[in-house]
Amino acid sequence: MKILAKLADVGVKRLQQFNTIGDARFIALHKTFLNGLIRKFGLSTYQLLWLSFFKGIVIAFVIMYLYLVFR
């Protein structure tokens, strides 16, 4: 007997997306790309925020490494 259902099974969890109306072309393109990631992987905007944060840390370490090796 299944007492608790997952939020996705009940239909409570919805995908929040970024609005692109009235934005500049490059910003609208970027938001459209992010909306595609949200839909493809089923991410929330909070999860996307953490993903971007860790991506920034990795890029910063790569830049620091390249700077220290090639200076």
N, C-alpha and C positions, 0 to 999 in steps of 0.2 A: 504494500500500500504506500503510495507516494503522497506524503503530506505537504511538503513544500515544493513548489514548482520554480523553475528558473524564471527570471524576469523576461527573458527572450521568449519563453514558451507562452507566457501570459500575454505578451504584447505590450508590456508596460515600458520596456526600454525602447526609446526611440533615438534615431540618429539626429543629432543637432548638426547643422551645416552652416557654413559661412555665407552671408548674403553678398552677392556681387553686383547688385544694381547700383548704378551711379559711380562705380569705382573707375579709376584709370585702367587702361588696358593691361599693363603689366601686373597690377595688383589683382585685377579680376582673373587673370591667367593663373596667378599663384593660388588664389582662393579656390579656383576650380580644381587645380591639382590637389590641394589639401582635401577638398570634398571627395575627390576620387579615392584618396587614401582612407578617409573615414569610412566610405561605403565598402571598399574592397576588403579591409581588415576588420571592420566593425568596431572601430575605435571611438571612444568618447573624446570630447575636446580636451578633457583633463589628461587622458592617456597620451594624446597627441602633444600636449605641452611637455610632459615628461620625456617623451621620445625626442623632442627637439632639444631639450636641455642636455640630455646625455650625448646627442649628436654634437652639440657645441663643445662639450668637454673633450670628446674624441678629436675633433678638429683642432682644438687648442693644443692638445698634447702632440699631435702630428706637427703642427707649426713650430712648437717649442723644440721638438726633436730635430727638425730640419734646420732650425736656426742654430742649435748647439753643434750640430755635426758640420755644417757648411760655413761657419763664420770665420 
